[in-house]
């Protein structure tokens, strides 16, 4: 962080290590380069990305479909139950990955 803040302008930091997204953890930074370009720099963990590249992303795609419906109308009780189940499954997958990281 010191190297980045000393050489580049950090515009935004998303710390999803401390505040996971459906269990997924990483850190995202928007950085302004010296030439004015804004880039996204991501610090990620292999174990998290392994889950995200498989079952985690499939669950997220299903959740995103329900999010699209939610943008136009309220979800039915059945849809809400499915949504909660999808989020719960994601959290469990990523929690297992996180535990394997912190217990090394």
C-alpha positions as CSV (number, residue, x, y, z in Angstrom):
1,X,0.0,0.0,0.0
2,X,2.8,2.4,0.8
3,X,4.4,1.8,-2.7
4,X,1.1,2.4,-4.4
5,X,0.1,5.5,-2.4
6,X,3.7,6.9,-2.9
7,X,3.7,6.5,-6.6
8,X,0.1,6.5,-7.7
9,X,-3.2,8.1,-6.7
10,X,-5.5,5.6,-5.1
11,X,-9.0,6.7,-5.9
12,X,-11.0,3.9,-4.2
13,X,-10.4,0.8,-2.2
14,X,-13.0,-2.1,-1.7
15,X,-11.8,-4.3,1.1
16,X,-13.8,-7.4,0.7
17,X,-11.5,-9.3,3.0
18,X,-13.1,-7.5,5.9
19,X,-16.5,-7.1,4.2
20,X,-17.0,-10.2,1.9
21,X,-19.5,-10.2,-1.0
22,X,-21.6,-13.4,-0.5
23,X,-18.5,-14.8,1.1
24,X,-16.0,-13.9,-1.6
25,X,-13.0,-12.0,-0.4
26,X,-10.5,-9.8,-2.2
27,X,-9.3,-6.3,-2.4
28,X,-10.0,-4.0,-5.3
29,X,-8.3,-0.6,-5.9
30,X,-9.0,2.0,-8.5
31,X,-5.7,3.7,-9.2
32,X,-4.9,6.7,-11.3
33,X,-1.7,6.1,-13.3
34,X,0.7,8.9,-14.0
35,X,-0.7,9.3,-17.5
36,X,-4.2,9.8,-16.2
37,X,-5.5,6.4,-17.0
38,X,-7.6,4.8,-14.2
39,X,-7.0,1.1,-13.7
40,X,-8.4,-1.5,-11.4
41,X,-5.9,-3.5,-9.3
42,X,-7.1,-6.6,-7.7
43,X,-5.5,-8.5,-4.9
44,X,-7.0,-12.0,-4.8
45,X,-6.5,-15.3,-3.2
46,X,-6.1,-18.5,-5.2
47,X,-8.5,-20.5,-3.1
48,X,-11.2,-17.9,-3.5
49,X,-10.7,-17.7,-7.2
50,X,-10.8,-21.5,-7.5
51,X,-14.3,-21.5,-6.0
52,X,-15.3,-18.4,-8.1
53,X,-14.2,-20.2,-11.3
54,X,-16.5,-23.1,-10.6
55,X,-19.5,-23.6,-8.4
56,X,-19.3,-20.1,-6.9
57,X,-19.8,-18.3,-10.2
58,X,-22.7,-20.7,-11.3
59,X,-24.5,-19.8,-8.1
60,X,-23.8,-16.1,-8.6
61,X,-25.2,-16.2,-12.2
62,X,-28.4,-17.6,-10.8
63,X,-28.5,-14.9,-8.1
64,X,-27.8,-12.3,-10.7
65,X,-30.8,-13.5,-12.8
66,X,-33.0,-13.0,-9.7
67,X,-31.4,-9.5,-9.2
68,X,-32.5,-8.6,-12.7
69,X,-36.1,-9.6,-11.9
70,X,-35.9,-7.7,-8.6
71,X,-35.1,-4.6,-10.6
72,X,-38.5,-4.8,-12.3
73,X,-40.7,-6.3,-9.6
74,X,-40.8,-7.9,-6.2
75,X,-39.7,-11.5,-5.9
76,X,-42.3,-14.1,-5.1
77,X,-41.9,-16.1,-1.9
78,X,-40.5,-19.0,-3.9
79,X,-38.0,-16.7,-5.6
80,X,-37.0,-15.2,-2.3
81,X,-36.4,-18.6,-0.8
82,X,-34.3,-19.6,-3.9
83,X,-32.4,-16.3,-3.6
84,X,-31.6,-16.9,0.1
85,X,-30.5,-20.5,-0.7
86,X,-28.2,-19.3,-3.4
87,X,-26.5,-16.7,-1.1
88,X,-26.2,-19.3,1.6
89,X,-24.6,-21.8,-0.7
90,X,-22.1,-19.2,-1.9
91,X,-21.3,-18.1,1.7
92,X,-20.6,-21.7,2.7
93,X,-18.4,-22.4,-0.3
94,X,-16.3,-19.3,0.2
95,X,-16.2,-19.8,4.0
96,X,-14.6,-23.2,3.4
97,X,-12.0,-21.6,1.1
98,X,-11.4,-18.8,3.6
99,X,-10.9,-21.3,6.5
100,X,-8.4,-23.3,4.4
101,X,-6.5,-20.0,3.9
102,X,-6.4,-18.9,7.5
103,X,-5.7,-22.4,8.8
104,X,-2.5,-22.9,6.7
